[in-house]
Amino acid sequence: MKSNAEIERIAKLPLGHRLVHSLKSALAWERGEINLRVTVLPAPPAKLNGNQIRRLRKKLHLSQAVMAGLLGVSLKALQSWEQGTRRPSASVLRLFEVLKSNPQALLGDEALGVRRRNAA
């Protein structure tokens, strides 16, 4: 793995030199001489229709205003999603995934009616 200084040095080279360096690195990888760091991204969040959004909100016993505040969007935005006139962004869809799989992560135990013992 190259150091930051080495990466910065290569970045300052003329384009032709950078291309040659990249091709040499590709050949070294193909021969198994070097390993590359691989980052696997999660699949895009599933699309939700208005009925699915409304059902999730009601399952969590949240008003539209509270759900909108939790997601950091306006009440009008949430209403338009539930009515099907607009669609939420990918980042909001990701938050819906978290709410479906682990609502405590966003709501906390108290909001879900889970009582904690007082530390004595």
Phi and psi in degrees as GROMACS dihedral restraints (atoms count N, CA, C in turn):
[ dihedral_restraints ]
;  ai    aj    ak    al  type     phi  dphi    fc
    3     4     5     6     1   -81.9    20    10
    4     5     6     7     1   146.6    20    10
    6     7     8     9     1   -76.7    20    10
    7     8     9    10     1   164.1    20    10
    9    10    11    12     1   -60.1    20    10
   10    11    12    13     1   -37.0    20    10
   12    13    14    15     1   -64.1    20    10
   13    14    15    16     1   -40.6    20    10
   15    16    17    18     1   -66.7    20    10
   16    17    18    19     1   -40.8    20    10
   18    19    20    21     1   -63.5    20    10
   19    20    21    22     1   -43.2    20    10
   21    22    23    24     1   -64.1    20    10
   22    23    24    25     1   -38.5    20    10
   24    25    26    27     1   -63.2    20    10
   25    26    27    28     1   -43.5    20    10
   27    28    29    30     1   -66.3    20    10
   28    29    30    31     1   -38.6    20    10
   30    31    32    33     1   -62.6    20    10
   31    32    33    34     1   -25.6    20    10
   33    34    35    36     1   -85.2    20    10
   34    35    36    37     1    -9.2    20    10
   36    37    38    39     1   -69.8    20    10
   37    38    39    40     1   155.9    20    10
   39    40    41    42     1   -61.1    20    10
   40    41    42    43     1   157.1    20    10
   42    43    44    45     1   -53.4    20    10
   43    44    45    46     1   -45.9    20    10
   45    46    47    48     1   -58.7    20    10
   46    47    48    49     1   -41.9    20    10
   48    49    50    51     1   -67.2    20    10
   49    50    51    52     1   -38.6    20    10
   51    52    53    54     1   -65.0    20    10
   52    53    54    55     1   -39.2    20    10
   54    55    56    57     1   -63.8    20    10
   55    56    57    58     1   -44.0    20    10
   57    58    59    60     1   -61.3    20    10
   58    59    60    61     1   -45.3    20    10
   60    61    62    63     1   -60.1    20    10
   61    62    63    64     1   -43.1    20    10
   63    64    65    66     1   -63.7    20    10
   64    65    66    67     1   -41.7    20    10
   66    67    68    69     1   -65.1    20    10
   67    68    69    70     1   -39.7    20    10
   69    70    71    72     1   -63.0    20    10
   70    71    72    73     1   -40.3    20    10
   72    73    74    75     1   -64.9    20    10
   73    74    75    76     1   -40.2    20    10
   75    76    77    78     1   -63.5    20    10
   76    77    78    79     1   -42.5    20    10
   78    79    80    81     1   -65.1    20    10
   79    80    81    82     1   -41.0    20    10
   81    82    83    84     1   -62.2    20    10
   82    83    84    85     1   -39.6    20    10
   84    85    86    87     1   -65.5    20    10
   85    86    87    88     1   -43.4    20    10
   87    88    89    90     1   -60.5    20    10
   88    89    90    91     1   -36.3    20    10
   90    91    92    93     1   -80.1    20    10
   91    92    93    94     1    -5.5    20    10
   93    94    95    96     1    82.2    20    10
   94    95    96    97     1    16.3    20    10
   96    97    98    99     1   -81.7    20    10
   97    98    99   100     1   -23.6    20    10
   99   100   101   102     1  -135.4    20    10
  100   101   102   103     1   155.9    20    10
  102   103   104   105     1  -108.5    20    10
  103   104   105   106     1   146.8    20    10
  105   106   107   108     1  -109.1    20    10
  106   107   108   109     1   146.8    20    10
  108   109   110   111     1   -77.2    20    10
  109   110   111   112     1   131.9    20    10
  111   112   113   114     1  -119.9    20    10
  112   113   114   115     1   128.7    20    10
  114   115   116   117     1  -111.0    20    10
  115   116   117   118     1   121.1    20    10
  117   118   119   120     1   -97.9    20    10
  118   119   120   121     1   119.0    20    10
  120   121   122   123     1   -88.1    20    10
  121   122   123   124     1   145.9    20    10
  123   124   125   126     1   -68.4    20    10
  124   125   126   127     1   157.4    20    10
  126   127   128   129     1   -62.6    20    10
  127   128   129   130     1   152.2    20    10
  129   130   131   132     1   -58.6    20    10
  130   131   132   133     1   150.2    20    10
  132   133   134   135     1   -65.1    20    10
  133   134   135   136     1   149.9    20    10
  135   136   137   138     1   -68.4    20    10
  136   137   138   139     1   143.2    20    10
  138   139   140   141     1   -73.4    20    10
  139   140   141   142     1   144.5    20    10
  141   142   143   144     1  -122.4    20    10
  142   143   144   145     1   140.1    20    10
  144   145   146   147     1   -92.6    20    10
  145   146   147   148     1   173.3    20    10
  147   148   149   150     1   -56.9    20    10
  148   149   150   151     1   -40.9    20    10
  150   151   152   153     1   -65.4    20    10
  151   152   153   154     1   -38.1    20    10
  153   154   155   156     1   -66.1    20    10
  154   155   156   157     1   -40.5    20    10
  156   157   158   159     1   -65.2    20    10
  157   158   159   160     1   -45.2    20    10
  159   160   161   162     1   -61.9    20    10
  160   161   162   163     1   -44.1    20    10
  162   163   164   165     1   -62.0    20    10
  163   164   165   166     1   -41.8    20    10
  165   166   167   168     1   -62.7    20    10
  166   167   168   169     1   -45.2    20    10
  168   169   170   171     1   -60.3    20    10
  169   170   171   172     1   -44.9    20    10
  171   172   173   174     1   -69.5    20    10
  172   173   174   175     1   -35.6    20    10
  174   175   176   177     1   -61.3    20    10
  175   176   177   178     1   -34.6    20    10
  177   178   179   180     1   -87.3    20    10
  178   179   180   181     1     1.1    20    10
  180   181   182   183     1    58.2    20    10
  181   182   183   184     1    46.1    20    10
  183   184   185   186     1  -112.6    20    10
  184   185   186   187     1   142.3    20    10
  186   187   188   189     1   -76.2    20    10
  187   188   189   190     1   166.0    20    10
  189   190   191   192     1   -61.5    20    10
  190   191   192   193     1   -40.4    20    10
  192   193   194   195     1   -63.9    20    10
  193   194   195   196     1   -42.5    20    10
  195   196   197   198     1   -68.3    20    10
  196   197   198   199     1   -43.4    20    10
  198   199   200   201     1   -62.1    20    10
  199   200   201   202     1   -41.8    20    10
  201   202   203   204     1   -62.4    20    10
  202   203   204   205     1   -44.0    20    10
  204   205   206   207     1   -63.1    20    10
  205   206   207   208     1   -40.3    20    10
  207   208   209   210     1   -62.1    20    10
  208   209   210   211     1   -39.0    20    10
  210   211   212   213     1   -84.7    20    10
  211   212   213   214     1   -11.1    20    10
  213   214   215   216     1    75.8    20    10
  214   215   216   217     1    33.4    20    10
  216   217   218   219     1  -125.9    20    10
  217   218   219   220     1   168.8    20    10
  219   220   221   222     1   -76.6    20    10
  220   221   222   223     1   157.9    20    10
  222   223   224   225     1   -59.3    20    10
  223   224   225   226     1   -40.2    20    10
  225   226   227   228     1   -60.8    20    10
  226   227   228   229     1   -39.1    20    10
  228   229   230   231     1   -62.6    20    10
  229   230   231   232     1   -47.6    20    10
  231   232   233   234     1   -61.9    20    10
  232   233   234   235     1   -42.9    20    10
  234   235   236   237     1   -61.9    20    10
  235   236   237   238     1   -40.6    20    10
  237   238   239   240     1   -68.3    20    10
  238   239   240   241     1   -32.4    20    10
  240   241   242   243     1   -66.4    20    10
  241   242   243   244     1   -44.8    20    10
  243   244   245   246     1   -66.1    20    10
  244   245   246   247     1   -31.5    20    10
  246   247   248   249     1   -82.6    20    10
  247   248   249   250     1   -11.0    20    10
  249   250   251   252     1    83.0    20    10
  250   251   252   253     1    11.4    20    10
  252   253   254   255     1   -85.8    20    10
  253   254   255   256     1   -20.5    20    10
  255   256   257   258     1  -138.6    20    10
  256   257   258   259     1   164.5    20    10
  258   259   260   261     1  -120.8    20    10
  259   260   261   262     1   142.5    20    10
  261   262   263   264     1   -70.2    20    10
  262   263   264   265     1   155.6    20    10
  264   265   266   267     1   -70.7    20    10
  265   266   267   268     1   168.3    20    10
  267   268   269   270     1   -61.4    20    10
  268   269   270   271     1   -37.1    20    10
  270   271   272   273     1   -66.7    20    10
  271   272   273   274     1   -38.4    20    10
  273   274   275   276     1   -70.6    20    10
  274   275   276   277     1   -37.3    20    10
  276   277   278   279     1   -60.7    20    10
  277   278   279   280     1   -36.0    20    10
  279   280   281   282     1   -65.1    20    10
  280   281   282   283     1   -40.3    20    10
  282   283   284   285     1   -63.6    20    10
  283   284   285   286     1   -37.5    20    10
  285   286   287   288     1   -61.8    20    10
  286   287   288   289     1   -39.0    20    10
  288   289   290   291     1   -60.1    20    10
  289   290   291   292     1   -42.8    20    10
  291   292   293   294     1   -64.2    20    10
  292   293   294   295     1   -43.6    20    10
  294   295   296   297     1   -60.9    20    10
  295   296   297   298     1   -38.1    20    10
  297   298   299   300     1   -70.4    20    10
  298   299   300   301     1   -42.3    20    10
  300   301   302   303     1   -89.0    20    10
  301   302   303   304     1   -32.0    20    10
  303   304   305   306     1  -150.2    20    10
  304   305   306   307     1    73.4    20    10
  306   307   308   309     1   -59.0    20    10
  307   308   309   310     1   -28.3    20    10
  309   310   311   312     1   -61.2    20    10
  310   311   312   313     1   -26.9    20    10
  312   313   314   315     1   -62.0    20    10
  313   314   315   316     1   -33.3    20    10
  315   316   317   318     1  -103.7    20    10
  316   317   318   319     1   -32.5    20    10
  318   319   320   321     1   -92.4    20    10
  319   320   321   322     1   -29.8    20    10
  321   322   323   324     1    85.1    20    10
  322   323   324   325     1   159.8    20    10
  324   325   326   327     1   -63.2    20    10
  325   326   327   328     1   -41.1    20    10
  327   328   329   330     1   -62.6    20    10
  328   329   330   331     1   -38.7    20    10
  330   331   332   333     1   -67.3    20    10
  331   332   333   334     1   -24.1    20    10
  333   334   335   336     1   -95.7    20    10
  334   335   336   337     1     7.6    20    10
  336   337   338   339     1    82.0    20    10
  337   338   339   340     1    15.2    20    10
  339   340   341   342     1   -88.9    20    10
  340   341   342   343     1   122.4    20    10
  342   343   344   345     1   -98.4    20    10
  343   344   345   346     1   137.6    20    10
  345   346   347   348     1  -101.8    20    10
  346   347   348   349     1   149.0    20    10
  348   349   350   351     1   -75.6    20    10
  349   350   351   352     1   141.8    20    10
  351   352   353   354     1   -71.4    20    10
  352   353   354   355     1   134.2    20    10
  354   355   356   357     1   -72.2    20    10
  355   356   357   358     1   126.7    20    10
